[in-house]
Amino acid sequence: MVATGSGPDRTSQLLKGVLDMCLLAIIAEEPSYGYEMVRKLSRRGLDLVSEGTIYPLLSRLQKQGLIEGYLVASPEGPARKYYRIAEPGRAALGEWVRDWRRLVAGVERVLEGEEDG
C-alpha cells in the first residue's frame, strides 16, 4: 500500500525523529519547564507537540545525562520542574545539528535531482 496522505499524521512521524534535538535546542537557549517548551515549539511551527509527548522524552534525556531537572517555586501553585542543558547535552546537540544539516542538504539534493560532487 502506498502512503498518499499528508498532513498531521505524516508531519507527526517526521517530527518523532527530531524532537529530542528540538527539545535540547529549546533548553540550550534557557532553562524551561514542560508547558513552556510546548509553547515555544508551537510558536516556531511545531504545533503538533503536546506536554504528553515531551515528558517521556525529557525523562529519557535526563536519564541519559543530557539535561538536568530541578524544582522552582511557583507563585501560581506547586513548584515547577525546570530543565537545563548539561555539558554532554551541549555536545550531543552540536553533533545532532551537524548531522541534521547534512541530512537536510542531502534530501534537498535528492528532491532537486542534483548529484553530490
C-alpha positions as CSV (number, residue, x, y, z in Angstrom):
1,M,0.0,0.0,0.0
2,V,1.4,3.4,-1.0
3,A,1.1,6.2,1.5
4,T,-0.5,9.1,-0.3
5,G,-1.7,11.1,2.7
6,S,-0.2,14.2,4.1
7,G,-1.0,16.5,7.0
8,P,-0.7,15.9,10.7
9,D,0.0,12.1,10.6
10,R,2.9,12.4,8.2
11,T,4.3,15.5,10.0
12,S,4.0,13.7,13.3
13,Q,6.0,10.8,12.0
14,L,8.7,13.1,10.6
15,L,8.8,15.1,13.9
16,K,9.4,12.0,16.1
17,G,12.9,11.6,14.7
18,V,14.0,15.1,15.6
19,L,12.0,16.1,18.7
20,D,14.9,15.2,21.1
21,M,17.1,17.6,19.1
22,C,14.4,20.3,19.2
23,L,13.9,20.0,22.9
24,L,17.7,20.2,23.5
25,A,17.8,23.3,21.4
26,I,15.0,25.0,23.3
27,I,16.6,24.1,26.7
28,A,20.0,25.2,25.5
29,E,18.6,28.7,24.9
30,E,17.4,29.0,28.6
31,P,16.1,26.6,31.3
32,S,12.4,25.9,30.7
33,Y,9.6,23.8,32.1
34,G,7.4,21.4,30.1
35,Y,4.4,23.6,29.2
36,E,6.7,26.5,28.3
37,M,8.7,24.2,25.9
38,V,5.4,23.2,24.2
39,R,4.5,26.9,23.7
40,K,8.0,27.7,22.4
41,L,7.8,24.8,19.9
42,S,4.3,25.8,18.8
43,R,5.4,29.4,18.2
44,R,8.1,28.1,15.9
45,G,5.8,25.9,13.9
46,L,5.8,22.6,15.7
47,D,2.2,22.8,17.0
48,L,1.7,19.1,17.0
49,V,3.7,18.7,20.1
50,S,1.9,18.3,23.4
51,E,3.0,18.0,27.1
52,G,2.1,14.3,27.0
53,T,4.6,13.9,24.1
54,I,7.5,15.7,25.6
55,Y,7.5,14.5,29.3
56,P,8.7,10.9,28.4
57,L,11.4,12.4,26.1
58,L,12.5,14.8,28.9
59,S,12.7,11.9,31.3
60,R,14.8,9.9,28.8
61,L,17.1,12.9,28.1
62,Q,17.6,13.4,31.8
63,K,18.4,9.7,32.3
64,Q,21.0,10.0,29.5
65,G,22.6,12.9,31.4
66,L,21.9,15.3,28.6
67,I,19.7,17.6,30.7
68,E,19.2,18.2,34.4
69,G,15.9,18.8,36.2
70,Y,15.3,21.0,39.2
71,L,12.3,22.4,41.0
72,V,11.4,26.1,41.2
73,A,8.7,27.5,43.4
74,S,5.8,28.9,41.5
75,P,3.5,31.8,42.8
76,E,0.6,30.2,40.9
77,G,0.6,26.7,42.5
78,P,3.0,23.8,43.0
79,A,6.7,24.0,42.2
80,R,7.6,23.6,38.5
81,K,10.2,21.3,37.2
82,Y,12.6,23.1,35.0
83,Y,15.2,21.6,32.8
84,R,18.7,22.9,31.9
85,I,21.1,21.5,29.4
86,A,24.2,19.6,30.8
87,E,27.6,19.7,29.1
88,P,27.1,16.3,27.5
89,G,23.8,17.7,26.1
90,R,25.6,20.6,24.5
91,A,28.0,18.2,22.9
92,A,25.2,15.9,21.7
93,L,23.2,18.9,20.4
94,G,26.2,20.1,18.3
95,E,26.6,16.7,16.8
96,W,22.8,16.3,16.1
97,V,22.7,19.7,14.4
98,R,25.6,18.9,12.2
99,D,24.1,15.5,11.3
100,W,20.7,17.2,10.7
101,R,22.1,19.8,8.4
102,R,23.9,17.1,6.3
103,L,20.7,15.1,6.1
104,V,18.6,18.1,5.1
105,A,21.2,19.1,2.4
106,G,21.1,15.5,1.0
107,V,17.3,15.4,1.0
108,E,17.3,18.7,-0.8
109,R,19.7,17.5,-3.4
110,V,17.5,14.4,-4.0
111,L,14.4,16.4,-4.3
112,E,16.0,18.8,-6.7
113,G,17.5,16.0,-8.8
114,E,21.1,17.0,-8.1
115,E,24.1,14.7,-7.6
116,D,26.8,15.3,-5.0
117,G,30.2,16.2,-6.3
